[in-house]
């Protein structure tokens, strides 16, 4: 087995980090295209609205 040089390890780490970055970019683009970020206002104010009271039927 050949001796690893620091440059070989750096190239390996750059390749791995680029692969991980591309995976995260793909996941982000998938989330945007499927509508995960469509409604960002309603969840923040949903707790401010009161729920309709329900009539318990005996």
Beta strands, then each sheet from edge to edge (+ up, - down):
end
